[in-house]
């Protein structure tokens, strides 16, 4: 890549360009942030595929400070499948992609990288009187514009001290790395290393096959391992089991010796773990209290629902009782009305009978009188 080689990028390249077009190409001040996450392994033929794992490094490849302005960044041309995507993209190479905690721990003995000429110019620009009249947003683009316009002679004022500082830094960093302090900060050298499994022991004995790529060789070894019988695998499996037993014994002695706690205390991991543990405990307590509150609210809601249901049931029972009482009262009224009607009918009949008898008697008397008068006339 450093020599201008073209790399065919598929899926991850498309996503990278989308992010670059949306942020980097439109806002120069944000390029350093995105460039830290998009890096290439320039000195390896399979750099593009190894980028995703961040497993390879290229010490011989040129590196650039992430805070450098566009004018001092390397221009790497990349060929993409889609012609619609931009092919001229500024990328810092090579940096491994790593997920780090925001509060990254740093070895105090590790040499500090000197500020780039651009950063030194920016620091000098901020101290000038004219920079005080600019807003925070205007300082960076104004300084970058002036940096681009500087002549080579004017830039030497910042580049020459940087070159001297960089040489001293490289020497100190080489000494720091070769002393083992760099690796000791990442991992306790006294900690026993985890043993290989049976398959990886077999992979060490597998023929190199220089004509094959690493992935193809690994795939071929996996196929051979699957075909092997239990007896053929037994030496590797037994060796791995013995190594695991020895590893567990060594780990037990290592933890009992207190070396792990001492190393964690030295590199600051102990404080981070304690903070994380306290945070986790607080989070668990918060979750517990939230659950208790939710359970209490649920119980209260259930109680309210139950009370509402009981109230509705009571209202229904009262309505049913009132309906039954009204029906009973109506029935009694009906019976009473029927009886009253019958009594009235009997009274009317009796009255009619009592009224009819005297009239009949008078009629009979008149008839008798008439008969008597008729007989007397005769």
Buried (B, 14 or more C-beta within 10 A) or exposed (E): BBEEEEBEBEEEBEEBBEEBEEEBBEEBEEBBEBBBEBBBBBBBEEBBBBBEEBEBBBEEBEBBBBBBBBEBBBEBEBEBEEEEBEEEBBBBBBBEEEEEEEEEEEBEEBBEEBBBBBBBBBEEBEEEEEBEEBEEEEBBEBBBEEBEEBEEEEBEEBBEBBEEBBEEBEEBBEEBEEEEBBEBBEEBEEBBEEBBBBBEBBBEEBEEEEEEEEEEBEEBBBEBBEEEEEEEBEEBBEBBEEBBEEBEEBBEEBEEEEBBEEBBEEBBBBEBEEEEEEEEEEEEEEEEEEEEEEEEEEEEEEEEEEEEEEEEEEEEEEEEEEEEEEEEEEEEEEEEEEEEEEEEEEEEEEEEEEEEEEEEEEEEEEEEEEEEEEEEEE
